[in-house]
C-alpha cells in the first residue's frame, strides 16, 4: 500500500510519445544519409529533410530538458 501511494504521488515526466519522437528523429537522420549518398542529389529533399531534422532535434532537446528538471 505504501509503494502504491509513493508511485501515485511521484508523477513521471516521461511520456510514451517521447519514444516515438526519438525514433522519428533517427528515421529522418537515416533518410538524410541515404539522400546524400545518392549519385543524383535531390537538393530540395535534402534541404527539407535537414530542416525537419533540426526541428525534431530542437524538440528532442526540449523534451530531454523536461525530463531532467
C-alpha positions, 0 to 999 in steps of 0.5 A: 500500500505504501509503494502504491501511494509513493508511485501515485504521488511521484508523477513521471515526466516521461511520456510514451510519445517521447519514444516515438519522437526519438525514433522519428528523429533517427528515421529522418537522420537515416533518410538524410544519409541515404539522400546524400549518398545518392549519385543524383542529389535531390537538393530540395529533399535534402534541404527539407529533410535537414530542416525537419531534422533540426526541428525534431532535434530542437524538440528532442532537446526540449523534451530531454530538458523536461525530463531532467528538471 
